[in-house]
């Protein structure tokens, strides 16, 4: 997941944090390492992105149920 396009939905209540303050870079063997960026996801349009904006702090983490549904497609 790159830091590509950010969700354009107006309902930000559908935004979730997939991976808070970390990454899983191939450069470190895919291990979880700290990052100032967090992986984000919009449940409405399914757009993933990475951000270190202030809104990340007030965005809830994705629940296990939401993540399972997102992974199914």
Secondary structure, DSSP 8 states (H G I E B T S, - for coil): --S------S-GGGEEEEETTEE--GGGTT--EE-S-EEEEETTT--EEEE-STHHHHS-B--HHHHHHHHH-
